[in-house]
Amino acid sequence: MKITQIRFVLCGYALPTPIPLSCGSLTHRNFGLVFIETDSGFTGVGETSVNFPPWCVHERRATIEDGLATLLIGENPLDVGRLHDKMVNATRAFTRMWAEGAIAQAISGIDIALWDIAGKFYGVPIWQLLGGRYREEIDCYAVGFNATDPAAGALEMKARGYTHAKMRIGFDDAVDIRKAHAMREAVGADFGMMIDANQAFDRSRARRVLKQLEALELFWLEEPLLSDDLEGYVALRWEFPTIPLAWGENAFRLSDYREFTAEDAIQFVMPDPCRSGGITAAARMCEAVTERGVPFSPHHYGSDIGFAAALHLAASKRNFSIMLRDEAPVPLRGDVLKVPFEVKNGVVRVPDRPGLGIELNMSAIQSATIRL
């Protein structure tokens, strides 16, 4: 079997209300899909994160179709690990010329599609190829609810059965702190509360904010600093030992995962199969931190295609903790599948069909496709 074609397909639409993030407003919800076709009739699908910056969709198409595809046409798609390493090694020097994250995210979409083909060829789910399934159901926490009033939004999530939820900060510190305390008061002490700063702070600002959040007994505080600031994370860890730190969605090297956990800088890692280099890289990251006793929580902020990839990862590794579920009103996220995922009482079942275990809704994908 040989790869004959690799295509990037952009789906999305403008949001009626932009989603505020510390790094800018998300004005569109875009989903970057990757299709790999073979001469044996097997087709694989993957997803590459295309949230920021707005122009990344053009770079992603070029990187995948004009760059990475040229490395893989004619290759056996079942050689998943070797092809992943081939892409990484061929582009390593380029990471000094443009964003390493952009390259990793492009590789991610292709890698997921390769795993999908392998599962379909062997007739087993991806989690089986990864070594087996530790769990049939995955615990999820909610994100993407009511940024204006996260207390009210978290209460709604709690009423729907979620036991954990995450709000975002990194805007106006005084307002953020007030909202965080209101959320804790609303949901009660027994509810798992997370806060995501999206790398918004320098060290001094982080210290000022964390002092105001210590009393909230957070499940974790996510990315208070830039993802490469190891010394800063170590300093915050030792100054605020009661605030667990989560990190990793913006780290793209296995060596970073090893270094941050070796220094006890963080308490949760968050590999994203659509960002970190695919299922291959994310699985290696999870296995590396297992040696340090560090749990992982897969990050995902895209369509239900990428969500499926994260579910297979979560099912197949013993050090899984809990997983993100985006609850923002974005119908296309699930409409790309004939049967979207359904979270009931904060839990979702792991697919058990071959490959990703999903069936695409091609009519929805085609109607939402944006021509570049």
N, C-alpha and C positions, 0 to 999 in steps of 0.2 A: 504494500500500500504506500502511496506517495501523496504528498501535499501538492495540489494543483492551483489553488488560489487562496488568498487571504484578503478579506475585505473589512473595511471600517464603515460602520453605519451609525450616523448620528440621529438620535431621536430626541425630541424635546419641545418645549413651548415656553413662552413668557409667563411669568407668575403675575397674577393680579395684584398680589401684595409681596414685595421683595422680602426675603428672609435676611434679617440682620446677623452678621457674623463680625467678629472683631477685625478680621482682615478685609472686610468689605461686604456690601450687600449682594446677596444672590438674587439676581433679577430673572434668571431662567433656571428651569430644571432640565438639564441635559443628561442624556444617558448614551454613553459610547459603547456600542456593541461591536464585537469582532466575530466574523464568520470565517471558518477554515473549511475548505472543500477538498475532497480527496478523489483519487481515481477509482476508489472502491465503493463510492456511493455514500460513505459516512461524512456527515457534516457536523462540526463542533461549533458551539457558541460560547463566547466569553464576554466579559465586560471590563472596560478600562475607565477609571474615574476621570471625569472631565468637568469638575465643579469650578476650579479656579486655575489660572485667571481666565477671563471670558474668551480670550483668543486661543486658548489651548486646544480647542476643537480642530483648528486648522493644522496646528503642529502635530496633533495626534494622528490625523489622517495621513499626513506625509511620513511621519516616523514609522507607522505600521505598514502602509502600502508601498511607499517608495524606499524604505530602509529595511526594516526587519523582515518583510516578506521575501526580499531578495536572498536572504540567508537561508530560508526554509523551503522554498519551492523545490520539489523533487525529493525532499527528505521524508523519512518514515515518521508519521505523526505519533507513533507509539513510543518513540524514543524521547519521552517527555523530559526527563531530567537532563539528558544530554543536550537537547535542543534549547532548554532554558539556559544552560551554561554557555552554549554557543552564542546566544543573543547577548548575554551579560558580558562575556569576554570580548565580543566584537565591538561593543559600544562603550567599554570601560574608559577608553581615552576620551570619548566625547563628553563624559561627565565633567571634564574640566572646561568645556566650551559652552555647554548649556545645561539646564537643570537636570540633576541626577534623578529627581523625582519624576520628571516628565518621561524619561527613558524607562524607569521602573514601572510606571503606570502603563506605558505602551506594551512592555513585555508582559505585564499582568494579563491584559485581555487575551493575548495570544496563548499564554500558558494555560489559562482556564479552559479555553477552547480545545487545547490539546488533551487535557484531562477528560473533557467531555467526550471526545472521540475515543479515547482509550477505554473509558467505561462502557461506551456503546459497543465497541468492538468485542470486549471480553464479556459483555452482558451482565455487568455488575455496577453498583453505585460507586462513585468516586471514593466514598469513605472506606469501601472494601479494599480498594487499591492502596489506600493510605495506611492499611494495616488492620482495619476492623473498626467496629463501632462500640464506643464506650457508653453511649446513651442514645435513646430513640427520640427523646424530646429535649429541646433546648430552651433554657430559661432566658428571657429577654427583658431588657429595660427600655423604657419609652424615652424618645427624644423628638423634638420637632413640634411640640405642643405650645401654644399660646405664649409667645415671647414677651408680649406686653404684660401679661399677668401669669407668670409661671406657677404661682400658688394655686390659682383656679385651674390651670391646665393640669397640674400634677394631681389635683383632687379628681379631675375627670379620669385620668389614667388609673388612679387607684380604684375608682368605681368600676372600671372595666377589668379589674383583676391584676393589674401590674403591681408588683411589690417594690419596684425600683424605677426611678426616673431621673433624667438629667436636664439641667438648665444651662444656658450659656451666659457667660459674663465677658468682660473686656471692653465695656462701653464707658459708661459713667460709673466710677467706682462706688460712690455713695449710693446711687440708685441700685446698682447691682447688689450691694451688700444688703440693702433694705429688702429687695426682692427675695434674696436668698433666705433671710431670716423669716420672711413671710411664708415662703414655701415650706420650710421646716415646721413652722407653727401649724400650718394647714394640714400637712400629711401626718404629723405625729412622729414620735421618736423611733417607732419600730419600722419605719419606711426607709428603704435604701435610697439615699439622696446623693447624686453625683453633680459636679459642677465642671463645666468645660470652659477654659479660658482661651482656647485656640491660639496659644503662643503669644498672647497679647502683652505680656509684662516684661520689663527688665527686672533685675533682681531686687532693687529697692522697692519698686512698686509692688512686686509680688509679696514681699515681706509685709508691707502695709496692709494689703488686702487679706493675706492669710491670717494675720492677727485678728481680723474682724470675723473670720470664718471658723476659727478653732472650736467654738462652742457648739457648732452645728452637728458634730459627730458624723462627718461625711463618709460615705462609702468610698469615694475617692475624689480628688481634684485632678483634673486632666489638663495636661500641657500648659502650665502656668508660664513657662519660658520657651524660648526657641529650642527645637528638638535636639540641637547639637551642643547645648550648654551643659555638659556633664558636671562641671564644677558647681554651677548654679543649682542643679537638681540635688547634688549631694549636700550643699549648704542648706537648702530648704528642708530636705529630709531630716537633717539633724536638728535644725531649729524648731521644726514643727512635727515632731514624731507621731502625733496623734492624727495627722492628716495624710492618709495614703495617697501617693502620687501615681497617676496613670500616664502612660507615654507610649509612643511607638508608631502611630499612624503616619507620621512624617519622618520616620527613620527608614532608610532604604538599604542598609547593609547589615548582614548577619553579625559582623564584628561589632557594630554599635549595640546590638542587643546583648551580646556577651559582655561588653565593657560596662554598660549601664547596670546590668544585674550583678556583675562582679563587684562593683563599687557600692551596691545596695542603694542606688540612687532612686529607684522607683519600685513600686509594689505591685503594679499591674502592667503588662505589655499589651499593645493593641495592634497587631498586624492586620492589614487589610488586603485580602486577596486581589482586589482591584487596584491597589496602589503599591503594595510592597514588592511586587515582582511575581504575582500570581500565587496559585496554591503551592507550587514547589517552594518558593522562597518563604511564604508564610508558615508552611509546615516545618521547615528547617529552623525558623525563628522560634516557634513554639517548643520544639525539641531541645534547642539550646538552652532555653531558660528553665526547662523542667529540671535540669541538673541543679539549679539554684533554688528550686522550690517556689518559683514565681508563677502565678496563674496568668492566663491570657484571656482577653476579651476581644473577639474579632471586631474590628471597626468596619462599618459599611454605610455608605451614604450614596446609594445609587438605585438601580432598578432591582426587581426581584430575581434577575439573572445572577447578579453579583451576590445577592442575599443567599441564593442557593449554594454558591461556592463557599460562602462563609459558614453555612450550616454543615456542609460536609467536613470542613476543617474542625469546627467545634465538636462534631460527633466523634472524630477519630483521634483526638488527643486527650490524654487523661488529666492534664492540668488546666482544663477549661473552667472558666468562672461564670460569666454571664455575657450576653450579646446584645448589641444595639438593635433596636427596631425603630425606624423612622415613622412617626405618626402624623407628619405634616399632611395636609390635604393635597396630595399629588396623585391623582388617579392613574396616570400613565405608569407609575412605578410598578403597580401590579398588573395593569392591563396588557403588558408585554407578554404575559403568560395566559394560556387558556384557563388555567386554574391557579389564581394568585394564592400566595401563602396567607394563612389566617392565624393570627395570634389569639389564643383563647386563654384568659387568665394569666397572661404573661408567658405563655408557653407555646412553642410551635414544633410540629413534628418534622423529623428529618426525612427527606425524600429517600425512597428505597427502590426506585427504578434505575435502570442503567445510566451511566454518565451523571450529569447534573440532576437527572430525574425530573426534568421539567418538559413541558410542551409549549412551544412558542405560539403566540397569537400573531401570526404574520400580518393579518389585516390591520391590526392596531399598530404594529411596528411600521408597516408601509405608510399608513396614513399620518404617522407622527414623524416620518423621516424628513430631515432637513438636508437639502442639497448644498454641498459646499463648493 
